[in-house]
């Protein structure tokens, strides 16, 4: 939408790269959890559904192009790393102008990083945290031609952490490469690829019951995990996309942008999990069962 945020007749929030760095918003879940008017409902440690104005959000875009978001089947979308994106735009309310028909909740647009520097620049980050968390990110940009009309950028990262949840482990690897080229004064071309791998050990599938069948509380320990040590959930995502953009200005007519996008994407999900487990609880979670007299 070729409008400033002030001119859009809806509630708009823009989470910039600077804010993501300042507040350590490292995943899409971190960003949406800190965005006004967005509420996340977690099924477990990895799967989260997001709501706005009482409706589930199902309008997700990358560079303005609608994309699939499979939070129900845990394909790693909520763990999408924000090191690959310049900013996240959130428009709350019905978004027919942007996405067509859909829930009147919100629209979320993730804007990728581009190779926009005609000089060599780079940024290296390393962070450490609780539960043996370690994270490393490298972001490098450089011109690929003497004139700087062809530029390249590479973003790569690695993250590994444990949790207070027993046996749970999380490992993420990602690399993103993009080439921007100014073909003439107006047309621009972009080619990019992305590879992400997320491996989770002993992931919980939903939560734990709160009540025994007789109505008394379970009082489970804080790190209780129903998932055995051999369970895992590994996800791999590959994307290749090409953009060709033409901006034209005619006398008396506003600028026209013609955008041709081609995207190839493959997602694989390898899971080995327990489907039933013996516990002293047979009641559904969060349900109160009256004690029999």
Secondary structure, 3 states (H helix, E strand, C coil): CCCCCCCCCCEEEEEEHHHHHHCCCCEHHHHHHCCCCCEEEECCCCCEEEEECCEECCEEEECCEEECCCCCCCCCHHHCEHHHEEEEEEEECCCHHHHCCCCCCEEEEEEECCCCCCCCEEEEEEEEECCCEEEEEEEEEEECCCCCCEEEEEEEEEEEEECCCCCCEEEEEEEEEEEEEECCCCCEEEEEEEEEEEEEECCCCCCCCCECCCCCECCCCCCCCCCCCCCEEEEEEEEEEEEEEEEEEECCEEEEEEEEEEEEEEEEEEEECCCCCCCCCCCCCCCCCCCCC
